[in-house]
Amino acid sequence: MKKTVKLFKKQIEFFKLKDRNAHFDGGIGTGKTTILGFWLGCMVQQYPNTKWLLAARDYKQLKAA
Protein backbone atom coordinates (compact mmCIF):
# COMPACT_ATOMS: atom_id res chain seq x y z
CA MET A 1 0.00 0.00 0.00
CA LYS A 2 1.40 3.37 -1.01
CA LYS A 3 0.42 6.50 0.89
CA THR A 4 1.49 10.08 0.30
CA VAL A 5 2.29 12.19 3.36
CA LYS A 6 2.56 15.97 3.13
CA LEU A 7 4.63 17.51 5.91
CA PHE A 8 5.04 21.09 7.10
CA LYS A 9 8.46 22.74 6.74
CA LYS A 10 9.11 22.46 10.51
CA GLN A 11 8.20 18.76 10.45
CA ILE A 12 10.68 18.12 7.64
CA GLU A 13 13.40 20.01 9.51
CA PHE A 14 12.69 17.95 12.63
CA PHE A 15 12.70 14.69 10.69
CA LYS A 16 16.07 15.45 9.12
CA LEU A 17 17.77 16.14 12.47
CA LYS A 18 20.54 13.69 13.30
CA ASP A 19 20.56 14.55 17.03
CA ARG A 20 19.45 11.76 19.35
CA ASN A 21 17.71 14.22 21.69
CA ALA A 22 15.52 16.33 19.42
CA HIS A 23 12.47 18.26 20.65
CA PHE A 24 9.42 19.14 18.56
CA ASP A 25 7.03 21.45 20.38
CA GLY A 26 3.84 23.08 19.18
CA GLY A 27 0.18 23.68 19.83
CA ILE A 28 -2.82 21.60 18.89
CA GLY A 29 -2.88 20.75 15.19
CA THR A 30 0.78 21.51 14.45
CA GLY A 31 1.61 17.93 13.48
CA LYS A 32 3.50 16.53 16.47
CA THR A 33 1.74 13.15 16.35
CA THR A 34 1.86 13.11 12.54
CA ILE A 35 5.63 13.52 12.37
CA LEU A 36 6.07 10.90 15.08
CA GLY A 37 3.90 8.49 13.09
CA PHE A 38 5.91 9.25 9.95
CA TRP A 39 9.20 8.69 11.79
CA LEU A 40 7.90 5.47 13.31
CA GLY A 41 6.81 4.21 9.88
CA CYS A 42 10.33 4.83 8.57
CA MET A 43 11.86 3.01 11.54
CA VAL A 44 9.58 0.00 11.04
CA GLN A 45 10.69 -0.23 7.41
CA GLN A 46 14.35 0.22 8.31
CA TYR A 47 14.25 -2.30 11.18
CA PRO A 48 11.54 -4.83 10.22
CA ASN A 49 12.26 -7.38 12.98
CA THR A 50 11.73 -4.94 15.85
CA LYS A 51 8.63 -4.00 17.84
CA TRP A 52 7.36 -0.44 18.20
CA LEU A 53 4.49 1.29 19.97
CA LEU A 54 2.77 4.58 19.12
CA ALA A 55 0.24 5.88 21.62
CA ALA A 56 -2.13 8.84 21.54
CA ARG A 57 -4.73 10.27 23.89
CA ASP A 58 -7.60 8.92 21.76
CA TYR A 59 -8.21 6.65 18.76
CA LYS A 60 -9.14 9.51 16.41
CA GLN A 61 -5.77 11.18 16.98
CA LEU A 62 -3.88 7.90 16.63
CA LYS A 63 -5.68 6.98 13.41
CA ALA A 64 -4.90 10.41 11.93
CA ALA A 65 -1.20 9.88 12.67
Predicted model as a PDB file, atoms N, CA, C, CB and O in Angstrom, pLDDT in the B-factor column:
MODEL        1                                                                  
ATOM      1  N   MET A   1       0.838  -1.173   0.000  1.00 74.00           N  
ATOM      2  CA  MET A   1       0.000   0.000   0.000  1.00 74.00           C  
ATOM      3  C   MET A   1       0.887   1.241   0.000  1.00 74.00           C  
ATOM      4  CB  MET A   1      -0.956  -0.004   1.212  1.00 74.00           C  
ATOM      5  O   MET A   1       1.794   1.362   0.823  1.00 74.00           O  
ATOM      6  N   LYS A   2       0.626   2.145  -0.908  1.00 80.00           N  
ATOM      7  CA  LYS A   2       1.399   3.374  -1.013  1.00 80.00           C  
ATOM      8  C   LYS A   2       0.550   4.531  -0.517  1.00 80.00           C  
ATOM      9  CB  LYS A   2       1.871   3.618  -2.471  1.00 80.00           C  
ATOM     10  O   LYS A   2      -0.613   4.670  -0.896  1.00 80.00           O  
ATOM     11  N   LYS A   3       1.143   5.362   0.337  1.00 77.00           N  
ATOM     12  CA  LYS A   3       0.421   6.502   0.886  1.00 77.00           C  
ATOM     13  C   LYS A   3       1.313   7.735   0.809  1.00 77.00           C  
ATOM     14  CB  LYS A   3      -0.026   6.229   2.351  1.00 77.00           C  
ATOM     15  O   LYS A   3       2.500   7.671   1.131  1.00 77.00           O  
ATOM     16  N   THR A   4       0.751   8.834   0.392  1.00 81.00           N  
ATOM     17  CA  THR A   4       1.487  10.084   0.304  1.00 81.00           C  
ATOM     18  C   THR A   4       1.272  10.880   1.580  1.00 81.00           C  
ATOM     19  CB  THR A   4       1.050  10.900  -0.934  1.00 81.00           C  
ATOM     20  O   THR A   4       0.142  11.037   2.043  1.00 81.00           O  
ATOM     21  N   VAL A   5       2.360  11.380   2.142  1.00 77.00           N  
ATOM     22  CA  VAL A   5       2.291  12.190   3.358  1.00 77.00           C  
ATOM     23  C   VAL A   5       2.854  13.563   3.042  1.00 77.00           C  
ATOM     24  CB  VAL A   5       3.069  11.522   4.540  1.00 77.00           C  
ATOM     25  O   VAL A   5       3.969  13.675   2.533  1.00 77.00           O  
ATOM     26  N   LYS A   6       2.090  14.612   3.339  1.00 84.00           N  
ATOM     27  CA  LYS A   6       2.561  15.971   3.133  1.00 84.00           C  
ATOM     28  C   LYS A   6       2.908  16.560   4.493  1.00 84.00           C  
ATOM     29  CB  LYS A   6       1.491  16.840   2.395  1.00 84.00           C  
ATOM     30  O   LYS A   6       2.064  16.629   5.386  1.00 84.00           O  
ATOM     31  N   LEU A   7       4.163  16.985   4.640  1.00 86.00           N  
ATOM     32  CA  LEU A   7       4.633  17.507   5.912  1.00 86.00           C  
ATOM     33  C   LEU A   7       4.854  19.015   5.838  1.00 86.00           C  
ATOM     34  CB  LEU A   7       5.921  16.803   6.328  1.00 86.00           C  
ATOM     35  O   LEU A   7       5.148  19.564   4.776  1.00 86.00           O  
ATOM     36  N   PHE A   8       4.706  19.671   6.985  1.00 86.00           N  
ATOM     37  CA  PHE A   8       5.039  21.093   7.097  1.00 86.00           C  
ATOM     38  C   PHE A   8       6.556  21.256   7.087  1.00 86.00           C  
ATOM     39  CB  PHE A   8       4.426  21.712   8.391  1.00 86.00           C  
ATOM     40  O   PHE A   8       7.289  20.303   7.348  1.00 86.00           O  
ATOM     41  N   LYS A   9       7.020  22.455   6.787  1.00 90.00           N  
ATOM     42  CA  LYS A   9       8.456  22.736   6.743  1.00 90.00           C  
ATOM     43  C   LYS A   9       9.131  22.376   8.075  1.00 90.00           C  
ATOM     44  CB  LYS A   9       8.697  24.222   6.409  1.00 90.00           C  
ATOM     45  O   LYS A   9      10.197  21.760   8.077  1.00 90.00           O  
ATOM     46  N   LYS A  10       8.527  22.750   9.195  1.00 88.00           N  
ATOM     47  CA  LYS A  10       9.108  22.462  10.514  1.00 88.00           C  
ATOM     48  C   LYS A  10       9.166  20.957  10.775  1.00 88.00           C  
ATOM     49  CB  LYS A  10       8.293  23.155  11.622  1.00 88.00           C  
ATOM     50  O   LYS A  10      10.101  20.481  11.418  1.00 88.00           O  
ATOM     51  N   GLN A  11       8.185  20.207  10.287  1.00 89.00           N  
ATOM     52  CA  GLN A  11       8.199  18.760  10.451  1.00 89.00           C  
ATOM     53  C   GLN A  11       9.352  18.140   9.667  1.00 89.00           C  
ATOM     54  CB  GLN A  11       6.864  18.157  10.001  1.00 89.00           C  
ATOM     55  O   GLN A  11      10.025  17.235  10.159  1.00 89.00           O  
ATOM     56  N   ILE A  12       9.577  18.622   8.460  1.00 89.00           N  
ATOM     57  CA  ILE A  12      10.678  18.116   7.638  1.00 89.00           C  
ATOM     58  C   ILE A  12      12.015  18.428   8.297  1.00 89.00           C  
ATOM     59  CB  ILE A  12      10.626  18.724   6.220  1.00 89.00           C  
ATOM     60  O   ILE A  12      12.904  17.578   8.333  1.00 89.00           O  
ATOM     61  N   GLU A  13      12.161  19.646   8.821  1.00 88.00           N  
ATOM     62  CA  GLU A  13      13.401  20.015   9.511  1.00 88.00           C  
ATOM     63  C   GLU A  13      13.635  19.092  10.706  1.00 88.00           C  
ATOM     64  CB  GLU A  13      13.351  21.492   9.973  1.00 88.00           C  
ATOM     65  O   GLU A  13      14.754  18.631  10.931  1.00 88.00           O  
ATOM     66  N   PHE A  14      12.579  18.826  11.467  1.00 86.00           N  
ATOM     67  CA  PHE A  14      12.688  17.946  12.625  1.00 86.00           C  
ATOM     68  C   PHE A  14      13.074  16.535  12.197  1.00 86.00           C  
ATOM     69  CB  PHE A  14      11.369  17.921  13.406  1.00 86.00           C  
ATOM     70  O   PHE A  14      13.942  15.912  12.808  1.00 86.00           O  
ATOM     71  N   PHE A  15      12.439  16.042  11.165  1.00 86.00           N  
ATOM     72  CA  PHE A  15      12.698  14.686  10.688  1.00 86.00           C  
ATOM     73  C   PHE A  15      14.139  14.507  10.228  1.00 86.00           C  
ATOM     74  CB  PHE A  15      11.752  14.345   9.554  1.00 86.00           C  
ATOM     75  O   PHE A  15      14.717  13.435  10.407  1.00 86.00           O  
ATOM     76  N   LYS A  16      14.713  15.529   9.647  1.00 88.00           N  
ATOM     77  CA  LYS A  16      16.073  15.448   9.120  1.00 88.00           C  
ATOM     78  C   LYS A  16      17.149  15.609  10.188  1.00 88.00           C  
ATOM     79  CB  LYS A  16      16.264  16.491   8.065  1.00 88.00           C  
ATOM     80  O   LYS A  16      18.326  15.388   9.903  1.00 88.00           O  
ATOM     81  N   LEU A  17      16.780  15.985  11.401  1.00 87.00           N  
ATOM     82  CA  LEU A  17      17.768  16.145  12.469  1.00 87.00           C  
ATOM     83  C   LEU A  17      18.474  14.828  12.747  1.00 87.00           C  
ATOM     84  CB  LEU A  17      17.102  16.667  13.751  1.00 87.00           C  
ATOM     85  O   LEU A  17      17.844  13.770  12.741  1.00 87.00           O  
ATOM     86  N   LYS A  18      19.746  14.884  12.984  1.00 83.00           N  
ATOM     87  CA  LYS A  18      20.538  13.692  13.304  1.00 83.00           C  
ATOM     88  C   LYS A  18      20.774  13.575  14.811  1.00 83.00           C  
ATOM     89  CB  LYS A  18      21.884  13.729  12.560  1.00 83.00           C  
ATOM     90  O   LYS A  18      21.314  12.567  15.268  1.00 83.00           O  
ATOM     91  N   ASP A  19      20.383  14.579  15.585  1.00 79.00           N  
ATOM     92  CA  ASP A  19      20.560  14.549  17.035  1.00 79.00           C  
ATOM     93  C   ASP A  19      19.696  13.472  17.660  1.00 79.00           C  
ATOM     94  CB  ASP A  19      20.229  15.909  17.646  1.00 79.00           C  
ATOM     95  O   ASP A  19      18.559  13.261  17.237  1.00 79.00           O  
ATOM     96  N   ARG A  20      20.225  12.793  18.662  1.00 74.00           N  
ATOM     97  CA  ARG A  20      19.451  11.763  19.353  1.00 74.00           C  
ATOM     98  C   ARG A  20      18.380  12.384  20.242  1.00 74.00           C  
ATOM     99  CB  ARG A  20      20.374  10.873  20.187  1.00 74.00           C  
ATOM    100  O   ARG A  20      17.314  11.797  20.429  1.00 74.00           O  
ATOM    101  N   ASN A  21      18.649  13.559  20.788  1.00 83.00           N  
ATOM    102  CA  ASN A  21      17.707  14.224  21.688  1.00 83.00           C  
ATOM    103  C   ASN A  21      17.119  15.450  21.005  1.00 83.00           C  
ATOM    104  CB  ASN A  21      18.397  14.623  23.015  1.00 83.00           C  
ATOM    105  O   ASN A  21      17.528  16.576  21.287  1.00 83.00           O  
ATOM    106  N   ALA A  22      16.177  15.239  20.122  1.00 79.00           N  
ATOM    107  CA  ALA A  22      15.517  16.326  19.415  1.00 79.00           C  
ATOM    108  C   ALA A  22      14.170  16.609  20.080  1.00 79.00           C  
ATOM    109  CB  ALA A  22      15.334  15.981  17.909  1.00 79.00           C  
ATOM    110  O   ALA A  22      13.543  15.703  20.630  1.00 79.00           O  
ATOM    111  N   HIS A  23      13.733  17.853  20.028  1.00 80.00           N  
ATOM    112  CA  HIS A  23      12.472  18.258  20.650  1.00 80.00           C  
ATOM    113  C   HIS A  23      11.611  18.964  19.616  1.00 80.00           C  
ATOM    114  CB  HIS A  23      12.721  19.178  21.878  1.00 80.00           C  
ATOM    115  O   HIS A  23      12.064  19.901  18.959  1.00 80.00           O  
ATOM    116  N   PHE A  24      10.370  18.516  19.469  1.00 80.00           N  
ATOM    117  CA  PHE A  24       9.417  19.142  18.556  1.00 80.00           C  
ATOM    118  C   PHE A  24       8.232  19.591  19.381  1.00 80.00           C  
ATOM    119  CB  PHE A  24       8.977  18.167  17.409  1.00 80.00           C  
ATOM    120  O   PHE A  24       7.480  18.761  19.891  1.00 80.00           O  
ATOM    121  N   ASP A  25       8.058  20.882  19.518  1.00 83.00           N  
ATOM    122  CA  ASP A  25       7.027  21.449  20.380  1.00 83.00           C  
ATOM    123  C   ASP A  25       6.071  22.283  19.536  1.00 83.00           C  
ATOM    124  CB  ASP A  25       7.657  22.309  21.511  1.00 83.00           C  
ATOM    125  O   ASP A  25       6.485  22.924  18.570  1.00 83.00           O  
ATOM    126  N   GLY A  26       4.814  22.274  19.896  1.00 82.00           N  
ATOM    127  CA  GLY A  26       3.836  23.077  19.178  1.00 82.00           C  
ATOM    128  C   GLY A  26       2.456  22.903  19.766  1.00 82.00           C  
ATOM    129  O   GLY A  26       2.229  22.020  20.593  1.00 82.00           O  
ATOM    130  N   GLY A  27       1.549  23.735  19.346  1.00 84.00           N  
ATOM    131  CA  GLY A  27       0.182  23.684  19.830  1.00 84.00           C  
ATOM    132  C   GLY A  27      -0.630  22.592  19.153  1.00 84.00           C  
ATOM    133  O   GLY A  27      -0.106  21.792  18.378  1.00 84.00           O  
ATOM    134  N   ILE A  28      -1.899  22.577  19.458  1.00 81.00           N  
ATOM    135  CA  ILE A  28      -2.822  21.598  18.886  1.00 81.00           C  
ATOM    136  C   ILE A  28      -2.880  21.790  17.371  1.00 81.00           C  
ATOM    137  CB  ILE A  28      -4.243  21.733  19.516  1.00 81.00           C  
ATOM    138  O   ILE A  28      -3.035  22.909  16.882  1.00 81.00           O  
ATOM    139  N   GLY A  29      -2.755  20.698  16.648  1.00 81.00           N  
ATOM    140  CA  GLY A  29      -2.876  20.748  15.190  1.00 81.00           C  
ATOM    141  C   GLY A  29      -1.612  21.117  14.446  1.00 81.00           C  
ATOM    142  O   GLY A  29      -1.663  21.384  13.245  1.00 81.00           O  
ATOM    143  N   THR A  30      -0.465  21.139  15.133  1.00 84.00           N  
ATOM    144  CA  THR A  30       0.777  21.514  14.454  1.00 84.00           C  
ATOM    145  C   THR A  30       1.528  20.326  13.889  1.00 84.00           C  
ATOM    146  CB  THR A  30       1.670  22.256  15.399  1.00 84.00           C  
ATOM    147  O   THR A  30       2.560  20.505  13.241  1.00 84.00           O  
ATOM    148  N   GLY A  31       1.033  19.099  14.120  1.00 83.00           N  
ATOM    149  CA  GLY A  31       1.612  17.932  13.477  1.00 83.00           C  
ATOM    150  C   GLY A  31       2.607  17.139  14.303  1.00 83.00           C  
ATOM    151  O   GLY A  31       3.414  16.397  13.743  1.00 83.00           O  
ATOM    152  N   LYS A  32       2.569  17.278  15.613  1.00 84.00           N  
ATOM    153  CA  LYS A  32       3.502  16.533  16.468  1.00 84.00           C  
ATOM    154  C   LYS A  32       3.278  15.028  16.341  1.00 84.00           C  
ATOM    155  CB  LYS A  32       3.348  16.965  17.937  1.00 84.00           C  
ATOM    156  O   LYS A  32       4.236  14.280  16.143  1.00 84.00           O  
ATOM    157  N   THR A  33       2.046  14.578  16.450  1.00 82.00           N  
ATOM    158  CA  THR A  33       1.742  13.153  16.346  1.00 82.00           C  
ATOM    159  C   THR A  33       1.962  12.655  14.918  1.00 82.00           C  
ATOM    160  CB  THR A  33       0.296  12.879  16.788  1.00 82.00           C  
ATOM    161  O   THR A  33       2.395  11.520  14.717  1.00 82.00           O  
ATOM    162  N   THR A  34       1.668  13.489  13.936  1.00 84.00           N  
ATOM    163  CA  THR A  34       1.855  13.112  12.536  1.00 84.00           C  
ATOM    164  C   THR A  34       3.321  12.838  12.229  1.00 84.00           C  
ATOM    165  CB  THR A  34       1.324  14.207  11.615  1.00 84.00           C  
ATOM    166  O   THR A  34       3.643  11.832  11.598  1.00 84.00           O  
ATOM    167  N   ILE A  35       4.217  13.730  12.671  1.00 85.00           N  
ATOM    168  CA  ILE A  35       5.635  13.522  12.374  1.00 85.00           C  
ATOM    169  C   ILE A  35       6.171  12.320  13.142  1.00 85.00           C  
ATOM    170  CB  ILE A  35       6.451  14.780  12.718  1.00 85.00           C  
ATOM    171  O   ILE A  35       7.048  11.612  12.649  1.00 85.00           O  
ATOM    172  N   LEU A  36       5.654  12.086  14.338  1.00 84.00           N  
ATOM    173  CA  LEU A  36       6.071  10.900  15.079  1.00 84.00           C  
ATOM    174  C   LEU A  36       5.616   9.634  14.357  1.00 84.00           C  
ATOM    175  CB  LEU A  36       5.509  10.932  16.512  1.00 84.00           C  
ATOM    176  O   LEU A  36       6.374   8.669  14.260  1.00 84.00           O  
ATOM    177  N   GLY A  37       4.393   9.634  13.854  1.00 85.00           N  
ATOM    178  CA  GLY A  37       3.905   8.487  13.091  1.00 85.00           C  
ATOM    179  C   GLY A  37       4.721   8.261  11.827  1.00 85.00           C  
ATOM    180  O   GLY A  37       5.011   7.121  11.466  1.00 85.00           O  
ATOM    181  N   PHE A  38       5.088   9.339  11.159  1.00 86.00           N  
ATOM    182  CA  PHE A  38       5.912   9.250   9.950  1.00 86.00           C  
ATOM    183  C   PHE A  38       7.285   8.671  10.288  1.00 86.00           C  
ATOM    184  CB  PHE A  38       6.064  10.641   9.288  1.00 86.00           C  
ATOM    185  O   PHE A  38       7.778   7.777   9.600  1.00 86.00           O  
ATOM    186  N   TRP A  39       7.893   9.190  11.352  1.00 86.00           N  
ATOM    187  CA  TRP A  39       9.203   8.693  11.793  1.00 86.00           C  
ATOM    188  C   TRP A  39       9.123   7.218  12.152  1.00 86.00           C  
ATOM    189  CB  TRP A  39       9.714   9.503  12.998  1.00 86.00           C  
ATOM    190  O   TRP A  39       9.988   6.427  11.774  1.00 86.00           O  
ATOM    191  N   LEU A  40       8.069   6.855  12.892  1.00 88.00           N  
ATOM    192  CA  LEU A  40       7.901   5.470  13.307  1.00 88.00           C  
ATOM    193  C   LEU A  40       7.730   4.550  12.095  1.00 88.00           C  
ATOM    194  CB  LEU A  40       6.697   5.340  14.246  1.00 88.00           C  
ATOM    195  O   LEU A  40       8.287   3.453  12.066  1.00 88.00           O  
ATOM    196  N   GLY A  41       6.971   4.989  11.107  1.00 87.00           N  
ATOM    197  CA  GLY A  41       6.808   4.206   9.880  1.00 87.00           C  
ATOM    198  C   GLY A  41       8.143   3.965   9.182  1.00 87.00           C  
ATOM    199  O   GLY A  41       8.391   2.875   8.668  1.00 87.00           O  
ATOM    200  N   CYS A  42       8.993   4.974   9.165  1.00 88.00           N  
ATOM    201  CA  CYS A  42      10.328   4.827   8.568  1.00 88.00           C  
ATOM    202  C   CYS A  42      11.181   3.853   9.368  1.00 88.00           C  
ATOM    203  CB  CYS A  42      11.033   6.188   8.479  1.00 88.00           C  
ATOM    204  O   CYS A  42      11.916   3.054   8.789  1.00 88.00           O  
ATOM    205  N   MET A  43      11.089   3.913  10.697  1.00 88.00           N  
ATOM    206  CA  MET A  43      11.864   3.009  11.544  1.00 88.00           C  
ATOM    207  C   MET A  43      11.411   1.558  11.371  1.00 88.00           C  
ATOM    208  CB  MET A  43      11.742   3.426  13.012  1.00 88.00           C  
ATOM    209  O   MET A  43      12.235   0.644  11.362  1.00 88.00           O  
ATOM    210  N   VAL A  44      10.114   1.352  11.237  1.00 91.00           N  
ATOM    211  CA  VAL A  44       9.580  -0.005  11.038  1.00 91.00           C  
ATOM    212  C   VAL A  44      10.098  -0.587   9.728  1.00 91.00           C  
ATOM    213  CB  VAL A  44       8.028   0.007  11.043  1.00 91.00           C  
ATOM    214  O   VAL A  44      10.427  -1.771   9.656  1.00 91.00           O  
ATOM    215  N   GLN A  45      10.170   0.245   8.694  1.00 91.00           N  
ATOM    216  CA  GLN A  45      10.686  -0.232   7.412  1.00 91.00           C  
ATOM    217  C   GLN A  45      12.190  -0.488   7.478  1.00 91.00           C  
ATOM    218  CB  GLN A  45      10.376   0.779   6.307  1.00 91.00           C  
ATOM    219  O   GLN A  45      12.691  -1.436   6.875  1.00 91.00           O  
ATOM    220  N   GLN A  46      12.902   0.360   8.210  1.00 92.00           N  
ATOM    221  CA  GLN A  46      14.355   0.223   8.307  1.00 92.00           C  
ATOM    222  C   GLN A  46      14.752  -0.959   9.193  1.00 92.00           C  
ATOM    223  CB  GLN A  46      14.969   1.513   8.851  1.00 92.00           C  
ATOM    224  O   GLN A  46      15.756  -1.621   8.932  1.00 92.00           O  
ATOM    225  N   TYR A  47      13.964  -1.225  10.244  1.00 93.00           N  
ATOM    226  CA  TYR A  47      14.253  -2.302  11.183  1.00 93.00           C  
ATOM    227  C   TYR A  47      13.032  -3.221  11.286  1.00 93.00           C  
ATOM    228  CB  TYR A  47      14.640  -1.732  12.581  1.00 93.00           C  
ATOM    229  O   TYR A  47      12.306  -3.158  12.279  1.00 93.00           O  
ATOM    230  N   PRO A  48      12.792  -4.063  10.293  1.00 90.00           N  
ATOM    231  CA  PRO A  48      11.543  -4.834  10.222  1.00 90.00           C  
ATOM    232  C   PRO A  48      11.356  -5.884  11.313  1.00 90.00           C  
ATOM    233  CB  PRO A  48      11.468  -5.508   8.911  1.00 90.00           C  
ATOM    234  O   PRO A  48      10.219  -6.278  11.572  1.00 90.00           O  
ATOM    235  N   ASN A  49      12.398  -6.344  11.952  1.00 92.00           N  
ATOM    236  CA  ASN A  49      12.263  -7.383  12.976  1.00 92.00           C  
ATOM    237  C   ASN A  49      12.242  -6.817  14.388  1.00 92.00           C  
ATOM    238  CB  ASN A  49      13.389  -8.379  12.852  1.00 92.00           C  
ATOM    239  O   ASN A  49      12.608  -7.508  15.339  1.00 92.00           O  
ATOM    240  N   THR A  50      11.818  -5.565  14.532  1.00 92.00           N  
ATOM    241  CA  THR A  50      11.726  -4.940  15.846  1.00 92.00           C  
ATOM    242  C   THR A  50      10.275  -4.624  16.158  1.00 92.00           C  
ATOM    243  CB  THR A  50      12.588  -3.662  15.912  1.00 92.00           C  
ATOM    244  O   THR A  50       9.424  -4.643  15.270  1.00 92.00           O  
ATOM    245  N   LYS A  51       9.997  -4.334  17.414  1.00 91.00           N  
ATOM    246  CA  LYS A  51       8.630  -3.996  17.841  1.00 91.00           C  
ATOM    247  C   LYS A  51       8.587  -2.549  18.281  1.00 91.00           C  
ATOM    248  CB  LYS A  51       8.151  -4.927  18.988  1.00 91.00           C  
ATOM    249  O   LYS A  51       9.497  -2.067  18.955  1.00 91.00           O  
ATOM    250  N   TRP A  52       7.522  -1.855  17.898  1.00 88.00           N  
ATOM    251  CA  TRP A  52       7.358  -0.435  18.205  1.00 88.00           C  
ATOM    252  C   TRP A  52       5.951  -0.197  18.734  1.00 88.00           C  
ATOM    253  CB  TRP A  52       7.631   0.443  16.951  1.00 88.00           C  
ATOM    254  O   TRP A  52       5.041  -0.995  18.508  1.00 88.00           O  
ATOM    255  N   LEU A  53       5.791   0.912  19.441  1.00 84.00           N  
ATOM    256  CA  LEU A  53       4.485   1.292  19.969  1.00 84.00           C  
ATOM    257  C   LEU A  53       4.289   2.787  19.802  1.00 84.00           C  
ATOM    258  CB  LEU A  53       4.347   0.886  21.454  1.00 84.00           C  
ATOM    259  O   LEU A  53       5.153   3.578  20.180  1.00 84.00           O  
ATOM    260  N   LEU A  54       3.157   3.175  19.237  1.00 79.00           N  
ATOM    261  CA  LEU A  54       2.774   4.580  19.120  1.00 79.00           C  
ATOM    262  C   LEU A  54       1.470   4.747  19.875  1.00 79.00           C  
ATOM    263  CB  LEU A  54       2.633   5.030  17.615  1.00 79.00           C  
ATOM    264  O   LEU A  54       0.499   4.042  19.600  1.00 79.00           O  
ATOM    265  N   ALA A  55       1.437   5.663  20.816  1.00 76.00           N  
ATOM    266  CA  ALA A  55       0.240   5.883  21.622  1.00 76.00           C  
ATOM    267  C   ALA A  55      -0.250   7.318  21.439  1.00 76.00           C  
ATOM    268  CB  ALA A  55       0.522   5.591  23.119  1.00 76.00           C  
ATOM    269  O   ALA A  55       0.534   8.222  21.147  1.00 76.00           O  
ATOM    270  N   ALA A  56      -1.525   7.507  21.610  1.00 72.00           N  
ATOM    271  CA  ALA A  56      -2.134   8.836  21.540  1.00 72.00           C  
ATOM    272  C   ALA A  56      -3.243   8.903  22.577  1.00 72.00           C  
ATOM    273  CB  ALA A  56      -2.687   9.141  20.106  1.00 72.00           C  
ATOM    274  O   ALA A  56      -3.654   7.881  23.127  1.00 72.00           O  
ATOM    275  N   ARG A  57      -3.724  10.109  22.840  1.00 75.00           N  
ATOM    276  CA  ARG A  57      -4.733  10.265  23.887  1.00 75.00           C  
ATOM    277  C   ARG A  57      -6.090   9.678  23.501  1.00 75.00           C  
ATOM    278  CB  ARG A  57      -4.896  11.726  24.223  1.00 75.00           C  
ATOM    279  O   ARG A  57      -6.892   9.346  24.375  1.00 75.00           O  
ATOM    280  N   ASP A  58      -6.352   9.548  22.195  1.00 78.00           N  
ATOM    281  CA  ASP A  58      -7.601   8.920  21.761  1.00 78.00           C  
ATOM    282  C   ASP A  58      -7.404   8.279  20.390  1.00 78.00           C  
ATOM    283  CB  ASP A  58      -8.755   9.957  21.718  1.00 78.00           C  
ATOM    284  O   ASP A  58      -6.428   8.568  19.697  1.00 78.00           O  
ATOM    285  N   TYR A  59      -8.336   7.410  20.003  1.00 78.00           N  
ATOM    286  CA  TYR A  59      -8.210   6.655  18.756  1.00 78.00           C  
ATOM    287  C   TYR A  59      -8.224   7.563  17.529  1.00 78.00           C  
ATOM    288  CB  TYR A  59      -9.332   5.636  18.650  1.00 78.00           C  
ATOM    289  O   TYR A  59      -7.489   7.317  16.573  1.00 78.00           O  
ATOM    290  N   LYS A  60      -9.048   8.605  17.544  1.00 79.00           N  
ATOM    291  CA  LYS A  60      -9.139   9.512  16.406  1.00 79.00           C  
ATOM    292  C   LYS A  60      -7.782  10.141  16.106  1.00 79.00           C  
ATOM    293  CB  LYS A  60     -10.182  10.602  16.673  1.00 79.00           C  
ATOM    294  O   LYS A  60      -7.377  10.229  14.946  1.00 79.00           O  
ATOM    295  N   GLN A  61      -7.081  10.578  17.151  1.00 71.00           N  
ATOM    296  CA  GLN A  61      -5.767  11.178  16.976  1.00 71.00           C  
ATOM    297  C   GLN A  61      -4.755  10.146  16.484  1.00 71.00           C  
ATOM    298  CB  GLN A  61      -5.291  11.804  18.287  1.00 71.00           C  
ATOM    299  O   GLN A  61      -3.943  10.441  15.607  1.00 71.00           O  
ATOM    300  N   LEU A  62      -4.799   8.958  17.035  1.00 68.00           N  
ATOM    301  CA  LEU A  62      -3.879   7.904  16.632  1.00 68.00           C  
ATOM    302  C   LEU A  62      -4.100   7.502  15.183  1.00 68.00           C  
ATOM    303  CB  LEU A  62      -4.031   6.693  17.537  1.00 68.00           C  
ATOM    304  O   LEU A  62      -3.138   7.326  14.436  1.00 68.00           O  
ATOM    305  N   LYS A  63      -5.362   7.354  14.777  1.00 74.00           N  
ATOM    306  CA  LYS A  63      -5.684   6.983  13.410  1.00 74.00           C  
ATOM    307  C   LYS A  63      -5.212   8.051  12.421  1.00 74.00           C  
ATOM    308  CB  LYS A  63      -7.186   6.756  13.267  1.00 74.00           C  
ATOM    309  O   LYS A  63      -4.731   7.722  11.337  1.00 74.00           O  
ATOM    310  N   ALA A  64      -5.348   9.317  12.788  1.00 71.00           N  
ATOM    311  CA  ALA A  64      -4.904  10.409  11.925  1.00 71.00           C  
ATOM    312  C   ALA A  64      -3.393  10.386  11.734  1.00 71.00           C  
ATOM    313  CB  ALA A  64      -5.334  11.751  12.506  1.00 71.00           C  
ATOM    314  O   ALA A  64      -2.891  10.772  10.677  1.00 71.00           O  
ATOM    315  N   ALA A  65      -2.663   9.932  12.761  1.00 60.00           N  
ATOM    316  CA  ALA A  65      -1.197   9.876  12.671  1.00 60.00           C  
ATOM    317  C   ALA A  65      -0.764   8.743  11.780  1.00 60.00           C  
ATOM    318  CB  ALA A  65      -0.568   9.718  14.056  1.00 60.00           C  
ATOM    319  O   ALA A  65       0.433   8.537  11.582  1.00 60.00           O  
TER     320      ALA A  65                                                      
ENDMDL                                                                          
END                                                                             
